[in-house]
Amino acid sequence: MSKFIRIPILNNEYEVIAYFGKPKGLKKVLERFNYPEVDVHTSVNDKRGVCFSTEGCHPIIAMPNKPTTPDEIGTLAHEATHAVEAIAKSIGEIMTGEILAHSIGAIVREVLKKC
């Protein structure tokens, strides 16, 4: 089963999309959020998780399964870091310390709550 959720970051001004499922569903999610063509099979099948980001689009964290094990939750936190970095770059800010930690925590918390 495929599932995606929207996670607000920085007072709901920006969003991170988290997707769990097969490459076919991921392709639809990427299209829905206006991403350019991506080889989703290579991007997802060969990795535990990946974060897609491009200017003008919400970062998308993609994983084959909903995170439940310590390794999968670690992967989610890793990809959440890339998503927050993409948002920071897009708004011309450097996020460190508490802002970075709270943003990553929000992504991990919302994914675990909503999955």
C-alpha positions as CSV (number, residue, x, y, z in Angstrom):
1,M,0.0,0.0,0.0
2,S,1.2,3.5,-0.8
3,K,0.7,6.5,1.4
4,F,1.9,10.0,1.5
5,I,1.5,12.7,4.2
6,R,2.1,16.5,4.3
7,I,4.2,17.8,7.2
8,P,4.2,21.5,7.9
9,I,7.5,23.1,8.8
10,L,8.3,26.6,10.2
11,N,4.8,27.7,11.3
12,N,3.1,25.9,8.5
13,E,4.7,28.0,5.8
14,Y,6.6,25.2,4.2
15,E,5.8,21.5,3.7
16,V,7.6,18.3,3.5
17,I,5.9,15.3,1.8
18,A,6.7,11.8,3.1
19,Y,5.9,8.9,0.8
20,F,5.9,5.2,1.6
21,G,5.4,2.6,-1.1
22,K,6.3,1.4,-4.5
23,P,8.1,3.4,-7.2
24,K,4.9,3.5,-9.4
25,G,3.0,5.4,-6.6
26,L,6.1,7.7,-6.0
27,K,6.1,8.7,-9.7
28,K,2.5,9.9,-9.2
29,V,3.3,11.8,-6.1
30,L,6.3,13.5,-7.8
31,E,4.1,14.5,-10.7
32,R,1.4,15.8,-8.4
33,F,4.0,18.2,-6.8
34,N,5.4,19.3,-10.1
35,Y,8.7,17.5,-10.0
36,P,10.6,17.0,-13.3
37,E,10.9,13.4,-14.7
38,V,12.9,11.2,-12.3
39,D,13.9,7.5,-12.6
40,V,12.1,6.4,-9.5
41,H,13.0,2.8,-9.8
42,T,16.7,3.5,-9.5
43,S,16.2,6.2,-6.9
44,V,14.2,4.1,-4.5
45,N,14.8,0.5,-5.1
46,D,18.6,0.8,-4.5
47,K,18.2,2.8,-1.3
48,R,16.6,2.6,2.1
49,G,15.3,6.2,1.6
50,V,15.8,9.2,-0.5
51,C,14.9,12.9,-0.4
52,F,13.9,14.6,-3.6
53,S,14.2,18.4,-3.7
54,T,14.3,20.9,-6.5
55,E,13.7,24.7,-6.5
56,G,10.0,25.6,-6.2
57,C,8.9,22.2,-5.0
58,H,8.2,20.8,-1.6
59,P,10.9,18.3,-0.5
60,I,9.7,14.7,-0.8
61,I,11.0,12.0,1.5
62,A,10.5,8.5,-0.1
63,M,10.9,5.2,1.6
64,P,9.8,1.7,0.5
65,N,8.0,1.1,3.9
66,K,6.5,3.0,6.7
67,P,9.3,3.3,9.3
68,T,8.9,1.0,12.3
69,T,12.3,-0.4,13.0
70,P,15.2,1.6,14.6
71,D,17.1,1.4,11.3
72,E,14.1,2.7,9.3
73,I,13.5,5.5,11.8
74,G,17.1,6.4,11.6
75,T,16.8,6.6,7.8
76,L,13.7,8.8,8.2
77,A,15.7,11.2,10.4
78,H,18.6,11.2,7.9
79,E,16.3,12.1,5.0
80,A,14.4,14.6,7.1
81,T,17.7,16.4,7.5
82,H,18.1,16.7,3.8
83,A,14.5,18.0,3.5
84,V,15.1,20.7,6.1
85,E,18.3,21.7,4.4
86,A,16.4,22.0,1.1
87,I,13.8,24.3,2.7
88,A,16.6,26.4,4.3
89,K,18.4,26.8,0.9
90,S,15.1,27.8,-0.8
91,I,14.5,30.6,1.7
92,G,18.1,31.7,1.9
93,E,18.5,30.8,5.6
94,I,21.0,28.7,7.5
95,M,19.2,26.4,9.9
96,T,21.3,25.1,12.8
97,G,20.9,24.3,16.4
98,E,17.4,24.4,17.8
99,I,15.6,25.4,14.6
100,L,17.2,22.5,12.7
101,A,16.6,20.0,15.5
102,H,12.9,21.0,16.0
103,S,12.3,20.8,12.2
104,I,13.8,17.3,11.9
105,G,11.9,16.3,15.1
106,A,8.6,17.6,13.6
107,I,9.1,15.5,10.5
108,V,9.9,12.3,12.4
109,R,7.1,12.9,15.0
110,E,4.4,13.5,12.4
111,V,5.4,10.5,10.2
112,L,5.4,8.2,13.3
113,K,2.0,9.6,14.4
114,K,0.3,9.4,11.1
115,C,1.6,6.1,9.9
